Structure formats: structure tokens, C-alpha cells
């Protein structure tokens, strides 16, 4: 095998001398290594017959391209065995076409392009580019009258791409690569704009220039809107905004496919703008998306979101990846013009007060119900509202429960008070016409049963892979420490003191600071999650999303963790908070005093703790009341009242 190793080394040295590309070098080494093993197994030295036999054996295991590359490597090896060196094959036939069919200007410009390639391409690769570019440019010169490279335009490229046929996909890909490299060079030299560097990539989708399939009426609508719109942005500003948005996605570790889809939407809209000599406006983006949406298939939502992120960037300079962009306007935005200004100012005031998004959404929904009723009944001014109209609204406003109806009425009353304060009503007491229909009530405390507690403890055990480590840690924080879901999702890594094994945080609901000792199983669950499952992110929340963007979670994730642990449980009105109630009840039933239970729950007093006492059945039996002493009699043989 010594001769074999010497001769294969000669082939590899020859490829290095000719500046062969990495792929060729790697494929050749792989071929020689595998063929050497084949020869050793069969106890043979190199021969052309053994090479042919080996190629026949592997032809069904590899794709045609790999087999062809292996054959080329063995051809060179056979050359060395016969001639003691590699004899190059016949040169490419492009020189005749290059010299005689291309005009002088195109030849000179092509020489500059090939010279630029020589800085990082092998000689053989440059010859390939020369042959393919020559074929492409001759076609454009003879069929479309191309005289120089600066004469290339979008229409010419689209027509050429439709005309150019190939035997197979690999040949087509080679043409795409060559044209793309030429267009990028022309852009880098300042000859062609940026759009030419990406058009081939999207023409390769074999859908034609579908991003430009906007009918004449829509295009006329776009051009009219561009003349009227004061907020127009250049394509340079567009590309800068796109780059910043892409950087934010990279920083938040979005997947490669997600980033590619978002870029696709922005690239295609850029091509449309550039091909039609337009600038970016919000309205243009909406009209364009409406026209070409059918071409996007299942990607249409991601494409729309990419355009919405662009709009957000141009409006306020931010890139909020957590923002929700609605395709249809919400009901509140459709309020009549006579009532909309006051409604908007009221919501703006509530937002300035620091209310949560969910609370503001409830205000909008309540105001919409009320204003829609007024509008439906011919009211065109708040000054026309009377106590009778408010009562009529209350009678027809149907809800599933009295508590639900009261939740809306409370917010509408506040809106009526606001309208009175800003002078919309002459009668400042109109809000009193909307009654309260739900009195406070006491409900039976629901806790997890003994069987449910055991089931949860089984699935959170170390080694049980039923649940993710995140779900296990969340469940233990609720069940073993009684922490609310709103506090769990807002815990920070800095809240953990590993030396003292405590959690220190401020409760979202009460603003009470808590310093709680962590049971061993809770601390271990948190540690395992942080070290083994939590994504590597700059977010300081303990619990983060499992997919990009890796930021904080909504409290609903805690309820889903409980559902995963107890999939068969179905108790209406009993969500993740049942773990807190179970924790408190467990303390009471283990002789922990009310004051200590209140401290463990972070309550400001002991009033709310008393509701858990009703579940301590054993102690309730120890202190029964005498019915007779309370003046309660019995029928049927006993004295009665």
C-alpha cells in the first residue's frame, strides 16, 4: 500500500497546486480513504479493475454528484499510476465564445469581474464562472441587445430566467450561483442597486416575479397615496431598518427558518418598491400585502408580521418582538367619531395610571358596549344621554353571570364619572343610574385532594421525565411554598440566595416583600432547571420561554403546568391558585398558627386566612355547638321552637 499512499499524495498535491476548492479537496480525500479500506479488506493492491468494481458497489449508496466526484478522483489516480503525474483534461471551450461572440465592452467588464474573483477563488472555479457568465451574457447580448453590464435591469433578468432551460436542478443552481455572484460584484462596484443581489434568490422559487403581481388599479392606488403621504422613507432607510430588525432577531436567538421568513417578506417588498421606483410608506405596504398575499401560502402570517415590524420601526424607532399586530381593527377602534375622542382620552388616562394591558382591554370592551348601544339608538352626543337611556342599556346588556355584568358596569360607571368631570353631562349623578348587580359572596375553598397531591409529587420527582424541568419547578413553587402564579413568572435569578437557600421578592398583588426559605426539593428543582434546561439568554427572569424570543412568561404557563401534571382534573373555577390554597390548608392542618400561615402567604392580616379554617374537619369536630343552646329545636318527639 506504500505506492498507493505516495500516488494519492501526488494527486492531492496537484489539487493544492491548482488551488482546488475545499469541497474538491475534501471529496478526493474521502474517496481515497474509503477505497484504501476496500483494498485492505479484499487483500489487494491498486488496480483499475478494483477501482471500477468499488465504484459499482457504492453507486447505490451515494448521490450521483458524489459518485461523479469520486470517479474524477480515481481518474487522476489512474493518471499517476500510468504517467507518474496528473495530466490535465482539455481546457474549457469558453475562450472562443469569450473572444469572438462577446462585444469588446462586455469582455473588458468581464475581465474586471474575473480578476475580482481571483482573490478568493481557485483557478478551476474562475474558469467555470467564465464559461457560464460568457454563455449568459451572449444570450442577453444576442436576444435582448445588452451592450454593457450597466444595461442589466430587472425586466431583462426576469425574461432571461424564464428562457433559460437546464437538464437538471444542479445545472440550474450553478447558473443561479454564477448570476448572483456577477450581480453582487456589480452592486459592490456601485453599478447596480442592492435589489439585484437578491432577485435571483427569489426567482429560484419558480413562481416568477410574483412579488410584482400587483394589478393596475392597485398600483395606481399606491402611486396616488405616495403623492399625498408626508411620511415617505427612502430605500436606504428601509434597508437600515431591516438590518436593525434582523439584528434584534439574531440577538433574541430566533431560529434560522424564522429569520429567513421575516427577511423574505421585507426583501420581496423591497424588490417591489425598487422595481417600481417607489418609496416606503405604511399604506403602500398594506396595499402590496393585500395584492400578493395569495402567493405566500402558509407563510402569509409571518410575512405580514415582518411588514408590521417595519411599520413599528418607522413609527417610533422601536422593535418590540412581543407586540401583537392585528390584521383587522378591534371593535374599540371602530367607534363613531362623535364618541371616539372622549373614549380615547379616558383610555389614555387609565394607561398613564399604570394599569395592566388586560385591565385596559376590559375598559375598552366595556366602553364599546355602552357607546355601541348609544349609537344604535340614535344618540349623537353625550349630552343626549339620560338616566332612562342608561337603565335601558343595563336591561339589554346580557352576561353569563351577575359577577360578569357587574365587572362591566363598574368600568362603565367610572367612564360616566369621567364624562361628567370633563363637562359632557349636566347631571353629575348619571353614573348612579347604573346599578351594582352582584353582591360580595363567600365561596367554598377548593384544594387538591390527597390523591391529586400524590399524583403531582410523583410527576415532579427527579428522574421522572413526564414533565419538563420548568413545569416541575413551577409546580413545586406553588405547592411547597404557596407562591402565586403572578409572582412565579416574575421571579428573577437575583431573587435566589443560594447560601441561605431563600427566595426574596416583592409580591405583585400586595407589594409586600417576602423572604421565604426554600425546601430542598424546590431548591433542587430550580437548580436543575437553571443548569440543564433554561436557554442561554440575557433575560434575568428565572423562567423564560422555550423558544425565541427568550423573555418572560405569562402567568397562564403555571396553569398549563398543573394541567400537564393532572390531565384528568376538571374543577370549574379552580386554576393554579389551588396550589396556594392547598399549601395554606396543609400548614393549618399541621398545627401551624394563623399568624405564621399569614406570614407564609405574605398576607397583610389574618382576615383571608380564616377561609382555610373551614377545611380542617378534624378540629371542627372537636368544637361543635349545641343546637339546644342556640335555641334550635327538632320536630318529631323533641321540643321545637
C-alpha positions in Angstrom: 0.0 0.0 0.0 3.0 2.3 0.1 2.7 3.0 -3.7 -1.0 3.8 -3.2 -0.3 6.3 -0.4 2.5 8.0 -2.5 0.3 8.3 -5.6 -2.7 9.6 -3.7 -0.5 12.2 -2.1 0.7 13.3 -5.6 -3.0 13.8 -6.6 -3.7 15.9 -3.5 -0.5 17.9 -4.0 -1.6 18.6 -7.6 -5.0 19.8 -6.4 -3.4 22.1 -3.9 -1.1 23.5 -6.6 -4.1 24.2 -8.8 -5.9 25.9 -5.9 -8.8 23.5 -5.9 -11.7 24.4 -3.7 -12.3 22.9 -0.2 -15.2 20.7 -1.5 -13.0 19.1 -4.1 -10.1 18.5 -1.7 -12.5 17.0 0.9 -14.3 14.8 -1.6 -11.0 13.5 -3.0 -9.6 12.6 0.4 -12.8 10.9 1.4 -12.6 8.8 -1.9 -9.0 7.7 -1.3 -9.6 6.8 2.3 -12.7 4.7 1.6 -11.1 3.0 -1.4 -8.0 2.2 0.7 -10.1 0.4 3.3 -11.8 -1.5 0.5 -8.4 -2.7 -0.9 -7.2 -3.7 2.6 -10.4 -5.7 3.3 -10.0 -7.5 0.0 -6.3 -8.0 0.4 -5.5 -6.3 -2.9 -3.2 -3.6 -4.3 -4.5 -0.8 -6.5 -5.7 -1.7 -10.0 -8.1 -0.1 -12.4 -10.3 -3.1 -12.3 -10.6 -2.9 -8.5 -11.4 0.8 -8.8 -14.2 0.1 -11.3 -15.6 -2.6 -9.1 -15.6 -0.4 -6.0 -17.4 2.4 -7.8 -20.0 0.0 -9.0 -20.5 -1.2 -5.3 -21.0 2.4 -3.9 -23.1 3.8 -6.8 -26.4 3.0 -5.0 -25.2 4.4 -1.6 -24.4 7.9 -2.7 -26.0 10.6 -4.8 -24.9 11.0 -8.4 -22.8 14.1 -7.7 -20.7 12.3 -5.1 -20.1 9.2 -7.3 -19.1 11.5 -10.2 -16.6 13.3 -7.9 -15.2 10.0 -6.7 -14.8 8.9 -10.4 -12.8 12.1 -11.2 -10.5 11.5 -8.2 -9.8 7.9 -9.3 -9.2 9.1 -12.9 -6.5 11.4 -11.6 -5.1 8.5 -9.5 -5.0 6.2 -12.6 -3.1 9.0 -14.5 -0.4 9.0 -11.8 -0.1 5.2 -11.9 0.3 5.3 -15.7 2.1 8.6 -16.4 3.6 9.3 -12.9 1.7 12.6 -12.9 -1.7 14.1 -13.3 -2.4 15.1 -16.9 -5.0 17.9 -17.1 -8.0 17.4 -19.3 -8.8 19.6 -22.3 -9.4 23.2 -21.3 -12.8 24.8 -21.3 -14.3 25.7 -24.6 -15.4 29.2 -23.5 -12.3 31.0 -24.8 -13.6 31.0 -28.4 -17.0 32.3 -27.4 -15.5 34.7 -25.0 -13.2 36.2 -27.6 -15.4 36.2 -30.7 -19.0 36.4 -29.7 -18.9 38.9 -26.7 -18.5 42.6 -27.7 -15.4 44.4 -26.6 -17.1 46.3 -23.8 -18.6 43.2 -22.2 -15.2 41.4 -22.5 -13.4 44.2 -20.7 -16.0 44.3 -17.9 -15.9 40.6 -17.6 -12.1 40.7 -17.2 -12.5 43.0 -14.2 -15.1 40.6 -12.7 -12.8 37.6 -13.2 -9.9 39.5 -11.7 -12.0 40.3 -8.6 -12.8 36.6 -8.3 -9.1 35.6 -8.3 -8.7 37.0 -4.8 -10.6 34.1 -3.1 -11.5 31.6 -5.9 -9.4 28.7 -7.3 -8.3 28.8 -10.9 -10.7 26.0 -11.9 -13.6 27.8 -10.2 -12.8 31.0 -12.1 -12.8 29.1 -15.4 -16.2 27.7 -14.5 -17.6 31.2 -13.8 -16.0 32.5 -17.0 -17.7 29.8 -19.1 -21.1 30.2 -17.5 -21.1 34.0 -17.5 -20.0 34.0 -21.1 -23.0 31.9 -22.0 -25.4 34.1 -20.1 -24.1 37.4 -21.5 -24.0 36.1 -25.1 -27.7 35.2 -24.7 -28.5 38.6 -23.3 -26.4 40.3 -26.0 -27.9 38.4 -28.9 -31.6 38.3 -27.7 -32.1 41.5 -25.6 -29.4 43.8 -27.1 -27.3 44.0 -24.0 -24.2 46.2 -24.7 -22.6 46.6 -21.3 -23.1 45.3 -17.8 -24.7 48.5 -16.5 -27.5 47.8 -19.0 -28.7 44.9 -17.0 -32.2 45.6 -15.5 -34.9 43.7 -13.6 -37.0 43.1 -16.7 -34.0 41.6 -18.6 -33.2 39.3 -15.7 -36.7 38.1 -15.4 -37.0 37.4 -19.1 -33.7 35.6 -19.2 -34.6 33.5 -16.2 -37.8 32.4 -17.8 -36.0 31.5 -21.1 -33.0 29.7 -19.6 -33.6 25.9 -19.5 -31.4 23.3 -17.9 -31.1 19.5 -17.9 -31.3 19.2 -14.1 -31.6 21.1 -10.8 -27.8 21.1 -10.2 -27.2 22.8 -13.5 -29.8 25.4 -12.7 -28.3 26.0 -9.3 -24.9 26.6 -10.9 -26.4 29.2 -13.2 -28.1 30.9 -10.2 -24.8 31.0 -8.3 -22.9 32.5 -11.2 -25.5 35.2 -12.0 -25.8 36.1 -8.3 -22.0 36.5 -8.0 -21.9 38.7 -11.1 -24.8 40.9 -9.8 -23.2 41.2 -6.4 -20.0 42.3 -7.9 -21.8 45.0 -10.0 -23.6 46.2 -6.8 -20.3 46.3 -4.9 -18.9 48.4 -7.7 -21.8 50.8 -7.5 -23.1 49.9 -10.9 -26.4 48.3 -9.9 -28.6 48.9 -6.8 -29.0 46.4 -3.9 -32.1 44.7 -5.2 -30.1 42.9 -7.9 -28.2 41.0 -5.3 -31.3 39.2 -4.1 -33.6 38.9 -7.1 -32.0 35.6 -8.3 -32.6 34.0 -5.0 -36.4 34.7 -5.2 -36.6 33.9 -8.9 -35.3 30.5 -8.0 -38.6 29.8 -6.2 -40.0 29.2 -9.7 -43.0 31.4 -9.1 -41.8 34.2 -11.5 -41.6 37.7 -10.2 -44.7 37.1 -8.0 -43.9 40.0 -5.6 -44.6 42.3 -8.5 -48.1 40.8 -9.3 -50.0 44.0 -8.4 -52.8 44.9 -10.8 -53.0 48.3 -12.5 -55.7 49.6 -10.2 -53.8 48.8 -7.0 -50.6 50.2 -8.5 -52.4 53.4 -9.3 -53.8 53.5 -5.8 -50.3 53.1 -4.4 -49.0 56.0 -6.6 -51.8 58.3 -5.5 -51.2 57.5 -1.9 -47.4 58.2 -2.3 -48.1 61.7 -3.6 -50.3 62.5 -0.6 -48.4 60.7 2.2 -46.0 63.0 4.0 -44.2 60.1 5.7 -42.1 58.6 2.9 -38.8 56.8 3.5 -36.0 56.1 1.1 -34.9 52.6 0.2 -31.6 53.3 2.1 -33.6 54.0 5.3 -35.7 50.9 4.5 -32.6 48.7 4.3 -31.2 50.2 7.5 -34.4 49.4 9.4 -34.5 45.9 8.0 -30.9 45.3 9.2 -31.7 46.5 12.7 -34.8 44.3 12.9 -32.8 41.3 11.7 -30.1 42.1 14.4 -32.8 42.1 17.1 -34.0 38.7 15.9 -30.4 37.3 16.0 -29.9 38.8 19.5 -33.0 37.0 20.7 -31.8 33.8 19.1 -34.7 33.1 16.7 -34.4 30.0 14.6 -32.7 30.2 11.1 -36.0 29.5 9.4 -37.9 32.2 11.3 -35.2 34.8 10.4 -35.3 33.7 6.8 -39.1 34.1 6.5 -39.1 37.5 8.1 -36.3 38.6 5.8 -38.2 37.2 2.9 -41.2 39.4 3.5 -39.0 42.5 3.7 -36.8 41.6 0.7 -39.8 41.0 -1.5 -41.4 44.3 -0.6 -38.1 46.0 -1.2 -37.9 44.5 -4.7 -41.4 45.7 -5.5 -40.5 49.2 -4.4 -37.2 49.3 -6.3 -38.7 47.8 -9.5 -41.5 50.4 -9.5 -39.4 53.4 -8.4 -41.4 53.8 -5.1 -40.5 54.9 -1.6 -41.7 53.2 1.6 -45.0 54.2 3.1 -47.3 52.4 5.5 -50.2 52.5 3.1 -48.1 51.1 0.2 -47.1 48.1 2.4 -50.7 47.3 3.2 -51.9 47.6 -0.4 -49.0 45.4 -1.6 -49.6 42.7 1.0 -53.3 42.6 0.1 -52.5 42.1 -3.5 -49.7 39.4 -3.3 -50.9 37.6 -0.1 -52.2 34.5 -2.1 -48.6 33.8 -3.2 -47.3 33.4 0.3 -49.1 30.2 1.2 -48.6 29.2 4.9 -46.1 31.9 5.4 -48.6 34.8 5.0 -48.8 35.5 8.8 -45.0 35.7 9.2 -44.8 37.9 6.1 -47.4 40.3 7.5 -45.6 40.4 10.8 -42.4 41.3 9.1 -44.1 44.3 7.5 -45.7 45.2 10.8 -42.3 45.3 12.5 -41.1 47.6 9.7 -44.1 49.9 10.3 -43.4 49.9 14.0 -39.7 50.7 13.4 -40.6 53.7 11.2 -43.3 55.0 13.5 -41.4 55.1 16.8 -38.0 53.6 16.2 -38.5 50.5 18.3 -38.5 46.8 17.6 -40.9 45.2 20.1 -40.9 41.5 19.3 -43.7 40.9 21.9 -46.1 43.2 20.1 -49.3 41.7 18.6 -50.3 43.1 15.2 -53.9 42.6 14.3 -54.9 42.3 10.7 -58.4 43.5 11.4 -59.1 46.6 13.6 -60.6 45.9 17.1 -64.1 47.0 17.9 -63.0 49.9 20.0 -61.2 51.5 17.0 -64.5 51.4 15.1 -66.4 53.6 17.5 -68.3 56.5 15.9 -66.5 59.8 15.6 -68.9 61.6 18.0 -67.8 59.4 20.9 -64.3 58.3 20.0 -62.2 61.3 21.3 -63.6 61.1 24.8 -63.1 57.3 24.9 -59.6 57.6 23.6 -58.7 60.3 26.2 -60.2 58.1 29.0 -58.1 55.1 28.0 -55.0 57.2 27.7 -55.6 58.5 31.2 -56.0 54.9 32.6 -52.9 53.9 30.7 -50.9 56.7 32.4 -52.2 55.5 35.7 -50.2 52.3 35.1 -53.0 49.7 34.6 -52.2 46.4 33.1 -52.9 45.7 29.4 -55.7 43.2 30.4 -57.4 45.9 32.5 -57.2 48.5 29.7 -58.7 45.9 27.3 -61.6 45.4 29.8 -62.2 49.1 29.8 -62.2 49.3 26.0 -64.7 46.4 25.8 -67.0 48.0 28.4 -66.9 51.4 26.7 -67.5 49.8 23.3 -70.7 48.0 24.6 -72.1 51.2 26.0 -71.2 53.5 23.1 -72.4 51.0 20.5 -75.8 50.9 22.3 -76.0 54.7 22.3 -75.1 54.8 18.6 -77.6 52.1 17.7 -80.3 54.1 19.4 -79.7 57.3 17.5 -77.6 59.1 20.1 -75.1 61.5 18.5 -73.8 63.4 21.6 -73.1 62.5 25.2 -75.3 65.5 26.2 -78.3 63.4 25.0 -77.6 60.6 27.5 -80.2 60.4 30.3 -80.8 58.1 33.3 -83.5 56.4 31.3 -81.2 55.5 28.5 -78.6 54.2 30.9 -81.2 52.0 32.6 -82.3 50.7 29.2 -78.7 49.8 28.3 -78.4 47.9 31.6 -81.5 45.9 31.0 -80.5 44.8 27.5 -76.7 44.2 28.3 -76.7 40.4 28.9 -73.9 38.5 30.6 -73.5 34.9 31.6 -73.1 35.7 35.3 -74.1 38.6 37.6 -70.4 38.9 38.5 -69.5 39.4 34.8 -72.2 42.0 34.4 -71.0 43.9 37.4 -67.4 43.8 36.1 -68.6 45.7 33.0 -70.9 48.1 34.9 -68.1 49.1 37.4 -66.0 50.3 34.4 -68.8 52.0 32.6 -69.7 53.9 35.8 -66.1 55.1 36.0 -66.4 56.3 32.4 -69.7 58.1 33.2 -68.0 59.9 36.1 -65.1 60.9 33.8 -67.6 62.3 31.2 -69.3 64.3 33.9 -65.9 65.7 35.1 -65.0 66.9 31.6 -68.4 68.6 31.2 -70.2 66.2 28.9 -73.2 65.8 31.3 -75.2 68.4 33.1 -76.3 65.9 35.7 -73.1 64.7 37.6 -75.1 61.8 39.2 -75.9 59.9 36.0 -73.5 57.2 36.9 -75.8 56.2 39.7 -78.4 55.0 37.2 -76.2 52.0 36.5 -76.7 49.6 39.5 -74.5 47.0 41.1 -76.0 43.6 40.4 -73.5 41.4 42.2 -73.0 41.4 45.9 -69.9 40.0 47.6 -70.1 36.3 48.2 -68.2 33.6 50.1 -67.2 30.5 48.2 -66.1 27.1 49.3 -62.3 26.8 49.3 -61.2 24.1 46.8 -57.9 22.3 47.4 -56.1 19.4 45.8 -57.2 16.0 47.1 -54.7 13.6 48.7 -54.7 11.6 45.5 -54.0 14.7 43.4 -51.2 15.8 45.7 -49.6 12.4 45.4 -50.0 12.4 41.6 -48.3 15.8 41.4 -45.5 14.6 43.7 -44.9 11.6 41.5 -44.5 13.5 38.3 -42.2 16.1 39.8 -39.8 13.5 41.2 -36.2 13.6 40.0 -35.8 11.2 37.2 -39.4 11.3 36.1 -39.4 12.7 32.5 -43.2 13.2 32.3 -42.9 17.0 32.7 -40.2 19.4 31.7 -37.9 20.8 34.4 -39.6 24.2 34.1 -43.0 22.7 34.8 -41.7 20.7 37.8 -40.1 23.8 39.3 -43.2 25.9 38.8 -45.4 23.3 40.4 -43.2 22.9 43.4 -43.0 26.7 44.0 -46.8 26.7 44.1 -47.4 23.5 46.1 -44.5 23.7 48.6 -44.2 27.5 49.0 -47.7 28.8 48.1 -46.4 31.4 45.7 -48.9 32.9 43.3 -48.5 32.4 39.5 -48.1 36.2 39.0 -45.1 36.1 41.3 -43.6 32.9 39.9 -43.3 34.2 36.4 -41.8 37.5 37.7 -39.1 35.8 39.9 -35.6 36.9 38.9 -32.3 34.9 39.2 -31.1 37.6 41.6 -34.1 36.8 44.0 -32.4 33.5 44.9 -29.9 33.4 47.8 -28.2 30.0 47.3 -26.1 30.4 50.5 -29.2 31.0 52.7 -31.4 28.9 50.5 -34.1 31.5 50.4 -36.2 33.4 47.9 -36.6 37.2 48.3 -39.1 39.0 46.2 -41.9 41.6 46.3 -45.4 40.3 45.6 -47.1 41.7 42.5 -50.6 41.8 44.1 -49.8 43.3 47.5 -46.4 44.9 47.2 -45.4 43.0 50.3 -41.7 41.9 50.4 -41.3 38.2 51.0 -38.3 36.3 52.3 -39.1 32.6 52.1 -36.9 29.5 52.9 -36.8 27.1 50.0 -37.5 23.4 50.8 -34.7 21.2 49.5 -36.8 19.7 46.7 -37.8 23.2 45.5 -34.2 24.4 45.5 -33.0 21.3 43.7 -35.8 21.6 41.0 -34.8 25.3 40.4 -31.1 24.4 40.2 -31.7 21.6 37.7 -33.9 23.8 35.5 -31.4 26.7 35.5 -28.4 24.4 34.8 -29.9 21.8 32.4 -32.9 23.3 30.6 -33.1 27.1 30.8 -32.0 28.8 27.5 -28.8 30.8 27.5 -30.3 34.3 27.5 -29.7 37.8 28.9 -33.2 37.8 30.4 -33.0 37.8 34.2 -36.3 36.1 34.8 -35.8 32.6 36.3 -38.4 31.2 33.9 -38.3 32.1 30.3 -39.9 31.0 27.1 -38.6 27.7 25.5 -38.4 29.3 22.0 -37.1 32.7 20.9 -37.5 35.4 22.0 -36.4 34.0 25.3 -38.1 36.6 27.5 -40.5 36.5 30.4 -43.6 34.3 30.6 -47.3 34.9 31.0 -48.9 33.6 34.2 -51.0 31.2 32.2 -48.0 28.9 31.8 -48.4 28.0 35.5 -52.0 26.8 34.9 -50.8 24.7 31.9 -48.1 23.1 34.1 -50.8 22.0 36.6 -52.9 20.7 33.7 -50.0 18.7 32.4 -49.5 17.1 35.9 -53.2 16.4 36.4 -54.6 16.0 32.9 -57.9 14.4 34.1 -58.7 17.1 36.6 -61.7 19.3 35.7 -62.8 21.6 38.6 -64.5 24.8 37.3 -63.1 27.9 38.7 -60.0 26.2 40.1 -56.8 27.0 38.4 -53.1 27.2 39.6 -54.2 29.2 42.6 -55.4 25.9 44.1 -51.8 25.1 44.9 -51.6 28.1 47.2 -54.8 27.1 48.9 -53.5 23.6 49.3 -50.3 24.9 50.8 -52.1 27.1 53.3 -54.5 24.4 54.3 -51.6 21.9 54.8 -50.0 24.4 57.2 -53.2 24.8 59.2 -53.7 21.0 59.4 -50.2 20.6 60.7 -50.7 22.8 63.8 -49.1 26.0 62.3 -50.7 29.1 63.9 -52.8 31.5 61.9 -50.2 34.3 62.3 -47.5 32.1 60.8 -49.7 31.0 58.0 -50.5 34.6 57.2 -46.7 35.4 57.1 -46.0 32.4 54.9 -48.7 33.6 52.4 -47.5 37.2 52.6 -50.9 38.5 53.7 -51.2 41.9 55.4 -53.5 40.5 58.0 -55.2 37.3 59.1 -58.7 38.0 57.7 -58.2 36.0 54.5 -56.6 33.1 56.3 -59.9 32.3 58.1 -61.4 30.9 54.9 -59.0 28.0 55.1 -60.1 27.0 58.6 -63.3 25.6 57.2 -61.3 22.7 55.6 -59.8 21.5 58.9 -62.6 18.9 59.5 -60.8 17.1 62.4 -60.6 20.2 64.6 -64.1 21.4 63.6 -65.4 18.1 65.1 -63.7 18.9 68.4 -65.7 22.1 69.0 -69.3 21.5 68.0 -72.1 23.9 69.0 -75.1 22.7 71.0 -78.2 23.3 68.9 -80.4 23.5 72.0 -78.1 26.1 73.5 -78.6 28.1 70.3 -82.4 27.8 70.6 -82.7 25.4 67.7 -85.3 22.6 68.3 -86.3 19.4 66.4 -89.5 18.0 65.1 -90.9 14.6 65.8 -90.6 13.8 69.5 -88.3 16.6 70.5 -89.0 20.1 71.6 -89.1 22.6 68.8 -89.1 26.3 68.5 
